[in-house]
């Protein structure tokens, strides 16, 4: 049995409480409803995961890359959460090696999830616990969630975590990397792979659950961990070169964009005959097509929300507190 009801709150205006009743366990989680596109709590006992709340009830389907082809014969595990350490119910989804979740072709099937446009804003909020394989810092990129294809110039938005390198430069620890692209590809011709991104400093490891978030307000990207801005002072990677790639959080998009396609952000009119506009969790279709898996991520997922507006810092902190990811006020 699941129910949805409105509860009053003093912390954040316009709050929707999602109450899940499972085996006599009641979990009540408040959400800002303004701009909420989709929210998944990953409580389905088997099969696909359906958005429970939001203006678009998108379905995350399971798929697995076995080294040769994609298939649906290796279901994502449901892991009991005992004692409770994440706020949405008694189980979490474990995305294992080679596994991925995806909403097919958001360009036509889930247009609200396909956030793009000159005036668009965005927030992605997730409750996750990465696998221990990422603790040693050997994983270069881990695509956690977003619409992102590396080589077909249809990048839109993505949360990478862990992230411990950019180009030829590496740094210790597994950090949160929030990225958007106004052009669909690299934002500077002099920097082949760089886009607009905010890179944090907090270490995201398997020792605990984390609430990770990104916001884009049309001018700056911000990355948050457990409700706090994960600030990083600006550090230019390649001084003295035309490439202006800079580690920083927040990151101003105005300092990056060359706007090669006026009036667009993200895929816009991207082709819909392939997977380039799939919203994916746990990886991406390799190199922009279906012939492999790119940037795999592995670990537990307890909740995932996408908004088509930039949540404020006070909203994110309140949400972290209300879900047990930050100390109470």
C-alpha positions in Angstrom: 0.0 0.0 0.0 1.3 3.5 -0.9 -0.3 6.8 -0.3 0.5 10.4 -1.1 -0.6 13.3 1.0 0.1 16.9 1.6 1.6 18.0 4.9 2.3 21.5 6.2 5.9 22.5 6.9 7.7 25.5 8.2 11.1 24.7 6.6 10.3 24.7 2.9 7.1 26.0 1.2 5.1 23.7 -1.0 6.0 20.3 0.4 4.7 17.0 -0.7 5.1 14.1 1.7 5.5 10.7 0.1 4.4 8.1 2.6 5.3 4.5 1.9 3.7 1.8 4.0 5.6 -1.5 3.6 5.3 -4.3 6.2 4.1 -1.9 8.8 7.0 0.4 8.3 6.0 4.0 7.6 8.4 6.4 6.0 7.3 10.0 5.4 9.6 12.1 3.2 8.9 15.8 2.3 9.6 17.0 -1.2 9.3 20.5 -2.8 6.6 20.0 -5.4 7.3 23.2 -7.4 9.1 22.0 -10.6 9.2 18.3 -9.6 9.4 16.3 -12.8 10.0 12.7 -11.5 10.8 11.0 -8.3 11.8 7.3 -7.9 12.0 5.6 -4.5 13.2 2.2 -5.9 10.9 0.2 -3.7 9.5 -2.1 -6.4 10.2 -5.8 -5.5 11.1 -6.6 -9.1 11.1 -5.3 -12.7 11.2 -1.7 -13.7 11.1 1.4 -11.4 8.3 3.9 -11.8 8.3 7.5 -10.8 5.9 7.8 -7.9 5.5 11.6 -7.8 5.9 14.4 -10.3 4.4 15.7 -13.5 6.0 12.9 -15.5 5.6 9.2 -14.3 8.7 7.9 -16.1 9.8 4.3 -16.0 13.4 3.2 -15.4 13.9 -0.1 -17.2 16.7 -2.5 -16.4 19.4 -3.4 -18.9 22.8 -5.2 -18.7 25.8 -5.1 -20.9 27.4 -8.6 -21.0 30.4 -7.6 -23.0 28.7 -8.4 -26.3 25.0 -7.3 -26.3 22.5 -5.5 -24.1 19.9 -7.7 -22.4 17.3 -7.7 -19.7 18.1 -11.1 -18.2 20.1 -9.9 -15.2 17.8 -8.1 -12.8 18.9 -5.3 -10.5 19.1 -6.6 -6.9 16.9 -5.3 -4.2 18.9 -5.0 -1.0 17.3 -4.9 2.5 18.2 -1.8 4.4 18.6 -3.0 7.9 18.9 -1.0 10.1 17.3 1.8 8.1 20.0 4.2 6.7 18.1 5.7 3.7 14.8 7.4 4.0 12.4 6.0 1.4 11.7 2.4 2.4 13.1 -0.9 3.6 15.0 -1.8 0.4 17.4 -0.1 -2.0 18.4 -1.0 -5.6 21.9 -2.3 -6.1 23.3 -1.5 -9.6 26.0 -4.0 -10.2 28.8 -4.2 -12.7 27.5 -3.9 -16.3 24.0 -3.0 -15.1 22.1 0.2 -15.9 18.7 1.8 -15.6 17.3 4.0 -18.3 14.2 5.9 -19.5 14.1 5.4 -23.2 14.3 8.3 -25.6 13.2 11.2 -23.4 13.1 13.4 -26.5 9.7 11.9 -27.3 8.7 9.6 -24.5 9.5 11.8 -21.5 9.9 15.4 -22.7 9.7 16.9 -19.3 12.7 14.9 -18.2 14.6 16.1 -21.3 15.3 19.5 -19.7 16.8 21.9 -22.2 16.3 25.4 -23.7 17.8 28.8 -23.2 15.5 29.6 -20.2 15.7 26.1 -18.7 16.7 25.4 -15.1 17.5 22.1 -13.5 18.0 20.2 -10.3 18.9 16.5 -9.8 18.9 15.2 -6.2 19.8 11.6 -5.3 20.4 9.4 -2.3 23.1 6.9 -3.0 25.9 4.8 -1.6 28.7 3.8 -4.0 30.2 0.4 -4.0 33.6 -0.1 -2.3 35.3 -0.6 -5.7 35.4 3.2 -6.1 36.9 3.9 -2.7 40.5 3.4 -3.9 40.2 6.2 -6.5 40.8 3.9 -9.5 37.4 4.6 -11.2 38.0 7.5 -13.6 34.4 8.6 -14.1 31.2 7.1 -12.8 28.1 8.2 -14.6 25.5 8.3 -11.8 22.5 9.8 -13.5 21.6 12.1 -16.4 21.2 12.5 -20.2 24.7 12.3 -21.5 26.4 10.9 -24.6 30.1 11.5 -24.9 30.8 11.5 -28.6 27.6 12.4 -30.5 27.4 15.9 -29.2 24.1 15.4 -27.3 25.3 16.0 -23.8 22.6 17.6 -21.7 23.1 17.2 -17.9 24.8 14.6 -15.7 26.0 13.8 -12.2 29.4 12.0 -12.3 30.4 10.4 -9.0 33.1 9.3 -8.3 35.2 11.7 -10.3 38.9 12.0 -9.7 40.3 13.2 -13.0 39.9 15.8 -15.7 41.8 15.3 -18.9 45.5 14.7 -18.0 45.2 16.0 -14.4 44.1 13.8 -11.5 43.3 14.6 -7.9 42.9 12.4 -4.8 39.5 11.2 -3.6 36.2 10.5 -5.2 34.3 13.8 -5.8 31.0 15.0 -7.2 31.0 16.4 -10.7 27.9 18.2 -12.0 27.9 19.0 -15.7 25.7 20.7 -18.3 26.2 21.6 -21.9 24.6 24.4 -23.8 25.9 23.2 -27.1 25.5 19.5 -26.7 29.3 19.1 -26.9 32.4 20.6 -25.6 31.9 24.2 -24.6 35.3 25.3 -25.8 36.9 24.1 -29.1 40.3 24.4 -27.5 39.2 21.8 -24.8 38.1 18.6 -26.5 36.3 17.0 -23.6 35.5 19.9 -21.3 32.0 21.1 -20.7 30.5 23.3 -18.1 31.0 21.6 -14.7 31.1 22.2 -11.0 33.6 20.0 -9.2 33.4 19.5 -5.4 35.9 18.5 -2.8 33.9 16.2 -0.4 34.9 12.5 -0.6 32.0 10.3 -1.7 32.7 6.7 -0.5 31.0 3.5 0.5 31.1 4.1 4.2 27.8 5.9 4.3 24.8 7.1 2.4 25.0 10.5 0.7 22.6 13.0 -0.7 24.2 14.4 -3.8 22.6 17.2 -5.9 23.3 19.5 -8.8 21.5 22.7 -9.7 21.6 24.9 -12.8 19.9 28.3 -12.7 20.7 29.3 -16.3 24.0 31.0 -15.4 25.8 28.8 -12.9 26.1 25.1 -11.9 26.4 24.1 -8.3 27.2 20.8 -6.7 25.9 19.9 -3.2 26.7 17.1 -0.8 24.3 16.4 2.1 22.6 19.7 1.7 25.7 21.9 1.6 27.4 23.6 -1.3 30.6 21.5 -1.9 32.7 24.6 -2.5 36.0 24.4 -4.5 38.0 27.6 -5.3 38.8 28.2 -8.9 41.9 26.4 -10.2 42.7 26.7 -13.9 44.1 23.4 -15.3 46.1 24.7 -18.3 47.3 28.2 -17.8 48.9 29.9 -20.8 46.8 27.8 -23.2 43.6 28.6 -25.1 41.8 26.0 -22.9 40.2 27.7 -20.0 39.1 24.5 -18.2 38.9 25.3 -14.5 38.1 23.2 -11.4 35.6 25.1 -9.3 32.2 25.0 -7.6 30.1 26.9 -8.3 30.9 27.3 -12.0 29.6 30.1 -14.1 28.4 28.9 -17.5 29.0 32.3 -19.0 32.8 31.8 -18.5 32.6 28.6 -20.6 30.0 28.9 -23.3 31.0 29.6 -26.9 27.3 29.1 -27.9 27.9 27.5 -31.3 24.2 26.8 -31.5 22.2 29.9 -30.4 18.9 29.2 -28.7 19.7 25.7 -27.5 20.8 23.9 -24.4 21.2 20.1 -24.5 19.9 17.9 -27.3 17.1 20.2 -28.5 16.6 18.9 -32.0 18.9 15.8 -31.5 18.1 12.7 -33.5 15.6 10.4 -31.8 16.5 7.2 -33.7 19.1 6.1 -31.2 19.8 6.1 -27.4 21.3 9.5 -27.3 18.4 11.0 -25.3 18.0 8.2 -22.8 18.0 9.2 -19.2 20.4 6.7 -17.6 21.4 5.7 -14.1 24.6 3.7 -13.5 26.3 4.4 -16.8 25.7 5.4 -20.3 25.4 3.7 -23.7 29.0 3.4 -24.7 30.4 6.2 -26.8 27.0 7.4 -27.8 25.5 4.2 -29.2 24.4 0.8 -28.2 27.7 -1.0 -28.8 29.0 -0.9 -25.3 28.8 0.7 -21.9 30.5 3.9 -20.9 31.5 5.2 -17.5 29.9 2.5 -15.3 28.8 3.3 -11.8 28.0 0.7 -9.2 26.3 0.9 -5.8 23.0 1.4 -3.9 20.3 3.9 -5.0 17.6 4.8 -2.5 15.9 7.8 -4.2 16.3 10.0 -7.2 14.5 13.3 -8.1 14.6 15.6 -11.1 13.3 19.1 -11.1 13.0 21.6 -14.0 14.0 24.5 -11.7 17.0 25.3 -9.6 16.4 24.4 -6.0 17.7 26.9 -3.5 20.4 26.2 -1.0 17.9 26.5 1.9 15.6 23.9 0.2 18.4 21.4 -0.3 19.7 21.8 3.3 16.1 21.3 4.6 15.7 18.3 2.4 19.0 16.8 3.7 17.9 17.4 7.3 14.5 15.9 6.7 15.9 12.8 5.1 18.6 12.3 7.8 21.5 13.3 5.6 22.4 16.4 7.6 22.3 17.2 11.3 19.1 18.9 12.5 19.1 22.7 12.9 
